[in-house]
Amino acid sequence: MTRIRYRVWAANFTAAIINFGDRVALSVAAPFILAEYHFSPVVWGIILSSFFWTYTPFALIGGFLVDRFGVRRAYLACMLGWSLTIPLTAAAWDVTTFIFARLLFGIGEAPQGPISAKLTANWFPARQASTMLNTAQAGTTIGPILATPLIVWISSTLGWRPAFVLLGLIGVLWCGIWWLVGRDRPEDHPGVDAAELAYIRADHAPPTVDSAATGFRSLARDRRVVALAIAFFAYSWVLFMFLTWYPTYLVEARGVAKADLGAIATYPWITATVGLVAGGVVADRLIRRFGSFVTPRKWMIVGCLTAVAVCFAPSPFVDSPDLALLLVCVATFFLLASYQYLAVIVAIVPPHYTGRMAGLVQMCSAAAGILAPIATGWIVEITGSFTAAFVLGGAIALLGAALTLVLVRDTTVATKGDHHVRRAHRDLPA
C-alpha cells in the first residue's frame, strides 16, 4: 500500500508551522517595535486585533472557497496571500500603516483552518481524524517555538524589520513544494494505489440526510454547531490573549529581559505542542474504545477547557515567576488538547459542507482575536495590571466548557472493531 497521504499531511503540517510562526511575529517583535514607536497599550491592542478584522470574515469565506475550488488551489492562494503581505509590516511607520499591513495579512491566513479540516477529512479515515488533524495543527505551536528565538535574535542583531521579510520568503518556497505534492482528494493523485484509497475510504459513510433538505442555514442553527462555535471562541480568547500579549506581559509584569524572551516565551508553546498531539491521540483511542465520533471529543473539550480556567486565571496572583510560568504551561497544554472542535464538525456534517461549516466555527473563534487583544489592552491601561485579563480568560473558558456539556449530544451511531469505526448515520436538522 502506498502512503501518499502522509506526504500531504507533511505539507499541511509545514503550512501550519509557517502560519503561526508568521502570526506570532508581531507579538514577539512587540518589545522592539514599542521601544521605537511608543504606542500606548490601547493603541497597540488595536493594532494586534486588526489582523482579526479581516481574518474573521475570511475564515468563513475561505471555507466556502475550499468547498468550491478544492484543497490544492485554496491552499496555494492562502499561503501566497499571507506570505506576500507579511513583509508589508516591515514597511509600516505609524498606526495606520501597521493596521493596513495586518488587514491584508489576515485575509491570507484566515482559510488555513478550514482547509486543514477539509484536507484531513478527504485524505484520512474518519477514525483517525483527531490524530491527523491535531498532529498537523501541532505546527501551529511548533511554529512559535521555532519563530520566537529566530525573531528575537534577528530583532536584537539586525533590527525587527528583516524578520518579516524572511518569513515571507519561507512561505513562497512552500508554495512550490505544495503544488507538486498536494491534490484535492486521494482519487486525484497519480501515486495513490487502490489499497491506500480503500484504506482511506473504509469508514467514509455517505450522509444519510437529503442534501436538498439540509442547507447551510439549517446546519448553522444546529445547537451542536452553536455550542462548538462558542467553545471555540473561548479557546481562541485564551489563545489569542496569550499569543498577542504574553511576551509584553513577561517584560512589563514579570521583569523578563527582552533578550531572554526567546527562551522563556517558548516554554508554554512546547507544552501546547505536547497537549495538541496528545489530545488527538487520546480522542481517537477513546473513539475506538467507545464507538462514538462525538462523545469522546465532547468530553475532551469540556474537561480541558475546565482545566484551562483552573490554571490560567490564578497565574497572575502567584508571586513566584517560576510557578506562574508553570501554571501557564499547564494551561496551554490543556488548551491545545481541547482542539477537537473541527474534528467534531467533520463528524456531524455532510462532507460537501465540511469546509464552510469549519469556516463558520473558525470565524466565530476568530472574533475572539478581535476582542481579546483590545480588551486586554483596555484592562491594562485602566487597571495598570494584567490580572483581570487572566481572570476574564478563565471565566470565558468555563463558559465554553459548560455550553459544550449541555448542548452537544451524540446523535451518531457507530460500531466498534479492531480496525475501524464506521459512521452509520447523522441526525441533522431538516
C-alpha positions in Angstrom: 0.0 0.0 0.0 1.3 3.5 -0.9 1.5 6.2 1.8 1.0 9.3 -0.2 -1.5 10.6 2.4 1.5 11.2 4.8 3.2 13.4 2.2 0.1 15.5 2.0 -0.1 15.5 5.8 3.5 16.7 6.0 2.8 19.6 3.7 -0.3 20.5 5.8 1.9 20.3 9.0 4.6 22.5 7.5 2.0 25.1 6.4 0.7 25.2 10.0 4.2 25.9 11.2 4.6 28.8 8.8 1.1 30.0 9.6 1.6 30.5 13.3 5.3 31.3 13.1 4.2 34.3 10.9 1.3 35.1 13.2 3.3 35.5 16.4 5.9 37.6 14.7 4.4 40.9 15.6 3.8 39.9 19.2 7.4 38.6 19.6 8.8 41.7 18.0 6.4 43.9 20.1 9.0 45.0 22.7 11.4 46.1 20.0 8.6 47.9 18.0 7.2 49.6 21.1 10.7 50.8 22.0 10.8 52.6 18.7 7.2 53.9 18.4 5.9 54.1 22.0 2.3 53.1 21.2 0.0 53.1 24.2 -1.4 49.7 25.4 -4.8 50.5 23.9 -3.4 51.6 20.6 -1.1 48.5 20.5 -4.1 46.3 21.4 -6.0 47.8 18.4 -3.0 47.1 16.1 -2.8 43.5 17.4 -6.5 42.9 16.9 -6.7 44.4 13.4 -5.4 41.2 12.0 -8.6 39.6 13.0 -10.9 42.2 11.4 -10.3 40.6 8.1 -9.3 37.1 9.4 -12.7 36.7 10.9 -14.9 37.0 7.8 -12.4 35.4 5.6 -12.3 32.3 7.7 -15.9 31.7 6.6 -15.2 32.9 3.0 -12.2 30.5 2.9 -14.4 27.6 4.0 -16.8 28.3 1.0 -13.8 28.6 -1.3 -12.2 25.3 -0.3 -15.6 23.6 -0.9 -15.9 25.3 -4.3 -12.3 25.1 -5.6 -10.7 22.3 -3.7 -7.9 22.0 -1.2 -5.0 22.3 -3.7 -5.8 25.7 -5.2 -7.2 27.1 -2.0 -4.1 26.3 0.0 -1.8 27.8 -2.7 -3.8 31.0 -2.8 -4.0 31.2 1.0 -0.2 30.7 1.5 0.7 33.1 -1.3 -1.7 35.7 0.2 -0.2 35.8 3.6 3.5 35.3 2.5 3.3 38.3 0.1 1.7 40.6 2.7 3.6 39.8 5.9 6.7 41.8 4.6 4.5 44.9 4.5 4.7 45.1 8.3 8.4 45.8 7.8 7.5 48.9 5.8 5.0 50.3 8.4 5.7 53.6 10.1 2.6 54.6 12.0 -0.7 53.2 13.4 -2.5 53.4 10.1 0.2 51.5 8.1 0.6 48.9 10.8 -3.2 48.3 10.7 -3.3 48.2 6.9 -0.5 45.6 6.8 -2.3 43.4 9.4 -5.6 43.6 7.5 -4.1 42.2 4.3 -2.1 39.6 6.3 -5.3 38.5 8.0 -7.1 37.8 4.6 -4.4 35.4 3.6 -4.0 33.5 6.9 -7.8 33.0 7.6 -8.6 30.0 5.4 -5.8 27.7 6.8 -8.0 26.1 9.5 -11.0 25.2 7.2 -8.5 24.0 4.5 -6.7 21.8 7.0 -10.0 20.3 8.2 -11.2 19.6 4.7 -7.8 18.1 3.7 -7.9 15.8 6.7 -11.4 14.7 6.0 -10.5 13.9 2.4 -7.2 12.2 2.9 -7.6 10.1 6.1 -10.1 7.6 7.6 -12.7 9.2 9.9 -11.4 7.1 12.8 -8.1 8.9 12.5 -9.4 12.4 12.1 -8.5 13.8 15.5 -5.0 12.4 15.5 -4.1 13.5 12.0 -5.8 16.9 12.3 -4.2 17.6 15.7 -0.7 16.4 14.7 -0.9 18.6 11.6 -2.2 21.6 13.6 0.7 20.9 16.1 2.6 23.0 13.5 0.7 26.0 15.0 2.5 25.5 18.3 5.8 24.4 16.8 5.8 27.5 14.6 6.1 29.9 17.6 8.7 27.6 19.2 10.9 28.0 16.1 9.9 31.5 15.2 10.2 33.1 18.6 14.0 32.7 19.2 14.7 33.4 15.5 12.7 36.7 15.6 14.2 37.8 18.9 17.7 37.1 17.5 17.1 38.9 14.2 15.5 41.8 16.1 18.3 42.1 18.5 21.1 41.9 15.9 19.7 43.3 12.6 16.5 45.0 13.7 12.9 43.8 13.7 12.1 44.5 10.1 14.2 41.9 8.3 12.4 39.1 10.3 9.2 39.8 8.5 10.8 39.7 5.1 12.5 36.4 5.8 9.2 34.9 7.0 7.5 35.9 3.7 10.2 34.2 1.6 9.8 30.9 3.5 6.1 30.9 2.6 6.7 31.4 -1.0 9.1 28.5 -1.1 6.4 26.3 0.5 4.0 27.1 -2.4 6.2 25.5 -5.0 6.5 22.3 -2.9 2.8 22.2 -2.3 1.9 22.4 -5.9 3.9 19.2 -6.6 2.7 17.3 -3.6 -0.9 18.4 -3.0 -4.2 17.2 -4.5 -7.8 17.7 -3.6 -8.5 14.1 -2.9 -6.6 10.8 -3.0 -8.5 9.8 -6.1 -6.8 12.7 -7.9 -3.3 11.8 -7.0 -1.5 9.5 -9.6 0.7 8.0 -6.8 -2.2 6.6 -4.7 -2.8 2.9 -5.3 -6.1 1.0 -4.8 -5.1 -0.3 -1.4 -4.4 3.1 0.0 -7.6 4.5 -1.4 -9.6 1.6 0.1 -8.0 2.2 3.5 -8.8 5.9 3.5 -12.4 5.4 2.3 -13.3 2.3 4.5 -15.2 4.3 7.1 -16.3 7.3 5.0 -20.0 6.5 5.0 -22.1 8.8 2.8 -24.5 11.2 4.6 -28.0 9.8 5.1 -29.7 13.1 5.0 -31.1 14.7 1.9 -28.7 17.4 0.7 -31.5 19.5 -0.6 -33.2 19.4 2.9 -30.0 20.2 4.8 -28.6 23.5 3.9 -26.0 25.9 5.3 -28.5 27.9 7.3 -30.1 24.9 9.0 -26.7 23.4 9.8 -25.6 26.8 11.3 -28.6 26.7 13.6 -27.9 23.2 14.9 -27.3 23.6 18.6 -24.2 21.4 18.5 -22.6 23.7 15.9 -23.6 26.8 18.0 -22.1 25.3 21.1 -18.9 24.3 19.3 -18.6 27.8 17.9 -18.9 29.4 21.3 -16.5 26.9 22.8 -14.0 27.5 20.0 -14.4 31.2 20.7 -13.5 30.6 24.4 -10.5 28.5 23.3 -9.4 31.3 21.0 -9.9 34.1 23.6 -7.3 32.5 25.8 -5.1 31.5 22.9 -5.0 35.0 21.3 -4.7 36.8 24.5 -1.7 34.7 25.2 -0.4 35.0 21.6 -0.7 38.8 21.4 0.1 39.9 24.9 2.2 37.3 26.7 5.7 38.5 25.6 4.7 42.0 26.7 3.3 40.7 30.0 6.6 38.9 30.7 8.6 42.0 30.1 6.3 44.5 31.9 4.8 42.5 34.7 7.4 39.8 35.4 10.5 41.8 34.6 11.9 39.4 32.0 14.7 41.0 29.9 13.9 41.3 26.2 16.9 39.3 25.3 15.6 36.4 27.4 12.2 36.3 25.7 13.4 33.8 23.0 13.8 31.1 25.7 11.2 31.8 28.3 8.3 32.7 25.9 8.7 29.3 24.1 8.1 27.1 27.1 4.3 27.4 27.0 4.4 26.6 23.3 6.3 23.4 24.0 3.7 22.2 26.4 1.0 23.3 24.0 2.5 21.2 21.3 2.5 18.1 23.6 -1.1 18.8 24.5 -2.2 19.2 20.9 -0.7 15.9 19.8 -1.7 14.0 23.0 -5.3 15.4 22.7 -5.7 14.0 19.2 -4.2 10.6 20.0 -6.3 10.2 23.2 -9.5 11.3 21.4 -9.1 8.7 18.6 -8.3 5.9 21.1 -11.4 6.8 23.0 -13.4 6.7 19.8 -12.2 3.2 19.1 -13.0 2.2 22.7 -16.5 3.7 22.9 -17.6 3.6 19.3 -18.6 7.3 19.0 -17.2 10.0 16.9 -18.7 12.8 19.1 -18.8 11.9 22.8 -15.1 11.4 23.4 -14.3 14.6 21.7 -17.0 16.4 23.6 -15.6 15.4 26.9 -12.1 16.3 25.8 -13.4 19.8 25.2 -15.3 20.0 28.5 -12.5 18.6 30.7 -9.7 20.5 29.0 -11.4 23.9 29.0 -12.2 23.5 32.7 -8.5 22.7 33.4 -7.5 25.8 31.4 -9.7 28.0 33.6 -8.3 26.4 36.8 -4.7 27.1 35.8 -4.9 30.3 33.7 -7.0 32.6 35.9 -4.9 32.2 39.1 -1.5 32.5 37.4 -1.0 36.3 37.8 -1.8 36.0 41.6 1.3 33.8 42.1 4.4 35.6 43.4 6.9 33.1 42.1 7.6 33.7 38.4 8.6 30.0 38.0 5.3 28.8 39.5 3.3 31.3 37.4 5.1 30.1 34.3 4.3 26.5 35.2 0.6 27.3 35.6 0.6 29.0 32.1 2.4 26.0 30.6 -0.2 23.6 32.1 -3.0 25.8 30.9 -1.6 25.9 27.3 -1.2 22.1 27.4 -4.9 21.6 28.2 -6.0 24.4 25.9 -4.5 22.8 22.9 -5.6 19.3 24.0 -9.1 20.7 23.7 -8.6 21.2 20.0 -11.4 18.8 18.9 -13.8 21.5 17.5 -13.2 21.0 13.8 -13.0 17.2 14.2 -16.5 17.2 15.7 -17.7 19.4 12.8 -16.2 16.8 10.4 -18.1 14.1 12.2 -21.6 15.7 12.3 -21.9 17.5 8.9 -22.1 16.1 5.3 -18.7 16.0 3.6 -19.7 18.7 1.0 -20.4 21.1 3.8 -17.2 20.4 5.8 -15.2 23.4 4.5 -17.9 26.0 5.0 -19.0 24.7 8.4 -15.4 24.6 9.6 -15.1 28.1 8.3 -18.2 29.2 10.2 -16.9 28.0 13.6 -13.4 29.3 12.7 -15.0 32.7 12.0 -16.6 32.6 15.4 -13.4 31.7 17.1 -11.6 34.4 15.3 -13.9 37.0 16.7 -12.1 36.4 20.0 -9.0 37.5 18.1 -10.6 40.9 17.6 -11.9 41.3 21.1 -9.2 39.7 23.3 -6.3 41.9 22.4 -8.4 45.1 22.6 -10.0 44.1 25.9 -6.6 43.1 27.4 -5.1 46.4 26.3 -8.0 48.3 27.8 -7.8 46.3 31.1 -4.1 47.0 31.3 -4.5 50.7 30.7 -7.4 51.1 33.1 -6.1 48.9 35.9 -2.4 49.1 35.3 -2.3 45.3 35.7 -2.8 42.1 33.6 -4.6 40.3 36.5 -8.2 41.0 35.5 -7.4 39.9 31.9 -6.3 36.5 33.1 -9.4 36.1 35.2 -11.6 37.0 32.3 -9.9 34.5 30.1 -10.5 31.8 32.7 -14.2 32.7 33.0 -14.8 32.6 29.3 -13.1 29.1 29.1 -15.6 27.9 31.8 -18.5 29.2 29.7 -17.3 27.3 26.7 -17.0 24.1 28.7 -20.5 24.5 30.2 -22.2 25.1 26.8 -20.5 22.1 25.3 -21.5 19.9 28.2 -25.2 21.0 27.9 -25.7 21.4 24.1 -23.5 18.9 22.4 -25.3 15.5 22.2 -24.1 12.4 20.4 -26.6 11.6 17.6 -24.3 9.3 15.7 -24.4 5.5 15.8 -21.1 3.7 15.3 -19.7 0.2 15.5 -16.5 -0.8 17.2 -13.9 -3.1 15.8 -10.3 -3.8 15.9 -9.6 -1.9 12.8 -12.3 0.6 12.2 -15.2 2.6 13.5 -17.9 3.3 10.9 -20.3 6.2 11.0 -23.8 4.8 10.5 -25.9 7.9 10.5 -26.2 11.6 11.4 -29.1 13.3 13.0 -29.1 16.7 11.3 -31.8 19.4 11.2 -34.1 19.4 8.2 
